[in-house]
Amino acid sequence: MKLKVPFLFSLFLLLAGNSVAQNLEALARQFESSSTLNSYFYGFSLYDPELQQTLFEVNGDKYFTPASNTKVYTLYTSLLHLPDSLIGLEYIEKGDSLIFYGTGDPTFLHSKLGNERVLEFLKNSDKKLFYASQKAEEPHYRAGWAIDDYAYAYQPNITVFPIYGNLVTLSARGGKLTANPAYFEQFIKRQMEASNVKINRELESNEILADYRALPRNFSKSIPFLYSDEVFVNLLSDTLGRSVELIAREKPAGADRLYSTALKPVLREMMLPSDNFLAEQLAMQVAYEKFGAFDTRELQEYMQENYYKHYRTKVQFRDASGLSVYNKVTPRAMVDVLDAIRNLLDDEKELFYYFPAGGIDGTLKGVYPLDNGRPFVWAKTGTIHAAHAQSGYIKTRSGRTLIFSFLNANYLGSSVPVRNEMVRIVSYIHQNF
């Protein structure tokens, strides 16, 4: 694709000095000469937050599926509306009874983030335990999710009171297949037909089909379980070693709150390994905190009306994680939310804490080279079928911090060549701007 630099960027070049103009023209040639980039549709925007000026764009106002770049918007929403610690549960004490309610907190008995505070609170109570279920206004899956992915760990059920990350982990132990939580071992149905290990769960039940002749010693696989209030109560009773009963009781005003886990590490865990479950559950808690209902659609409408409508282009979201193919953003809108987060935090160290550092950690570990042992890019990645994205912050050798968004669509095959071109161009910007 031949970029008409004077036509597309003449305003920027007039505002900039000669050396900057030369850099922009050289950057344009990096795009123009790329046979990889020009074999599919892409959009790019580069912004200087200090000058409040777009330096360079290609298809900056065109729409793309952002995949997990959606989580940047979830990060912003969470930073705006959640307290310093997540709400673990709400409860009332009535006579000899402790009645508790879910809040959408994803960390209860989570394998990486599990906080003992809620568990110990319930375990040590001398009262009878009653779980009062509350209605979620949406199904377990969000609009635009692939039903074929129901048994993959990256797409657990989204629920009012998650437990164990809404996953069951199946592992080899003594040649046998065991489940954690052990409650799910009763649902394992063994077959001995496949030469390789095949584990799957039925779509509409928790029956786990395990087909294998022998298990590798280090075998381990996590799959979502089919959540229900009954399954939750049984799991919790099994974990606590005491009875928990399910009741229908509306939450009264003035219920007490128990806080669980600090917000910051949960946000980092959502962003660095790109955890879909955490993103969706955080949106659930924001909706509950803001509106008293588990309705993320209402939350999206609120964010559109009060925040996103001020962006240079409209955005469309149907989930908080990026699994939905209905999500649509532009490179400009990604830059706008990244700039909003930067302004909200006003602390570069904290800002970069939430984003994978190129060559250091998260989804950018091993992707970028270091410059004198230091990272120079902090960005969120995103990949879904034929869509690959990267948006974040670049530290240039001259000391500038620039914001960028690089969105790609409609390519065939692996995303690796797409990623490599993004790395090449972002590295060029680091070295020359």
Protein Blocks (a to p, Z undefined) as FASTA:
>chain_A
ZZdfklmmmmmmmmpcfklmmmmmmmmmmmmmmmklmmcccddddddfklopafbdchkl
bccdekjmlmmmmmmmmmmmpcfbdcfbdcddehjaccdddehiakgopaklocfklmmm
mmmpcbdcdddddddfbdfbdehiafklmmpcklccddfbdghhipacdddeehiacddd
fklmmmpccddfbfbdcddddfkbcbdcdddfbdcfklccdddddddfklmmmmmmmmno
pacddddddddehiacddfbdfklmmmmmmmnopaklmmmmmmmmmmmmnopacfklmmm
mmmmmmmmmpmbdcddfbfnopamkbccdfklmmmmmmmmmmmnopaklmmmmpccehia
cjlgokacceehiafbdcdddddehiacdddddddfkopacddddddehiehjfklmmmm
mmmmmmmmmmmZZ
